[in-house]
Amino acid sequence: MADAVCLALSACRPGQWIPYNVGSGRGASILELLDTVPEVTGHTVPVSYGPAAPEPPELVADSSRVRAELGWASPRSDIATIVADAWNAV
């Protein structure tokens, strides 16, 4: 995402505002995340289930504009890489 921000800043023009969504275009469920954490870290995640909160069935960023206009790609957006990056940053 930092790369996308740098590309967007370099494309800035005075008096012009262009919004860019940044994302992989692929969503991940909480269950997928809970399955991935032990695979990547070797540690389980304690889980407790409660009543489901109302929420949209899916939220996925459409990053086609930033890809087309700025040439951005999301090379580190798979769930295992995201978990590993976060784990290694701690």
C-alpha positions as CSV (number, residue, x, y, z in Angstrom):
1,M,0.0,0.0,0.0
2,A,2.9,2.3,0.7
3,D,4.0,1.9,-2.9
4,A,0.5,2.9,-4.1
5,V,0.6,6.1,-1.9
6,C,4.0,7.0,-3.3
7,L,2.8,6.5,-6.9
8,A,-0.3,8.6,-6.2
9,L,1.8,11.4,-4.7
10,S,4.1,11.4,-7.7
11,A,1.0,11.7,-10.0
12,C,-0.5,14.7,-8.0
13,R,-1.2,17.8,-10.0
14,P,-2.2,21.2,-8.6
15,G,-5.9,21.7,-8.4
16,Q,-6.7,18.0,-9.3
17,W,-8.0,15.4,-6.9
18,I,-8.3,11.8,-8.0
19,P,-9.3,9.1,-5.6
20,Y,-7.7,5.6,-5.8
21,N,-8.8,2.5,-4.1
22,V,-6.0,0.2,-3.1
23,G,-6.5,-3.5,-2.6
24,S,-6.0,-6.9,-4.1
25,G,-9.5,-7.2,-5.4
26,R,-9.9,-10.4,-3.4
27,G,-11.5,-10.6,0.0
28,A,-10.7,-12.9,2.9
29,S,-13.0,-14.3,5.5
30,I,-12.4,-14.3,9.2
31,L,-12.3,-18.1,9.1
32,E,-9.6,-18.0,6.3
33,L,-7.6,-15.7,8.6
34,L,-8.0,-17.9,11.6
35,D,-6.9,-20.9,9.5
36,T,-3.9,-19.0,8.1
37,V,-2.5,-17.6,11.4
38,P,-1.4,-21.0,12.8
39,E,0.1,-22.0,9.5
40,V,2.2,-18.9,9.3
41,T,3.1,-18.3,13.0
42,G,2.8,-21.7,14.6
43,H,0.5,-20.3,17.2
44,T,-3.3,-20.9,17.5
45,V,-5.7,-18.0,18.0
46,P,-8.2,-18.4,20.8
47,V,-11.7,-18.0,19.4
48,S,-15.0,-17.3,21.1
49,Y,-18.2,-17.1,19.2
50,G,-21.0,-14.7,19.9
51,P,-24.0,-13.4,18.1
52,A,-23.3,-12.3,14.6
53,A,-23.2,-8.5,14.1
54,P,-25.0,-7.1,11.0
55,E,-22.5,-6.4,8.3
56,P,-22.2,-6.4,4.5
57,P,-21.7,-9.9,3.1
58,E,-18.5,-8.8,1.3
59,L,-16.2,-5.8,1.0
60,V,-13.6,-5.8,-1.7
61,A,-11.7,-2.8,-3.0
62,D,-11.8,-2.2,-6.7
63,S,-8.2,-1.1,-7.5
64,S,-8.6,-1.1,-11.3
65,R,-8.1,2.6,-11.5
66,V,-4.8,2.7,-9.6
67,R,-3.6,-0.3,-11.6
68,A,-4.6,1.2,-15.0
69,E,-3.5,4.8,-14.3
70,L,-0.4,4.4,-12.1
71,G,0.7,0.8,-12.9
72,W,0.4,-0.3,-9.3
73,A,0.2,-4.0,-8.5
74,S,-0.4,-5.8,-5.1
75,P,2.4,-8.3,-4.8
76,R,2.0,-8.8,-1.1
77,S,-1.7,-9.0,-0.8
78,D,-2.4,-12.7,-0.3
79,I,-3.6,-13.5,3.3
80,A,-0.5,-15.6,4.2
81,T,1.9,-12.8,3.3
82,I,-0.2,-10.2,5.1
83,V,-0.2,-12.3,8.3
84,A,3.6,-13.1,7.9
85,D,4.4,-9.4,7.4
86,A,2.4,-8.4,10.5
87,W,3.9,-11.2,12.6
88,N,7.4,-10.3,11.6
89,A,6.9,-6.6,12.3
90,V,6.2,-7.3,15.9
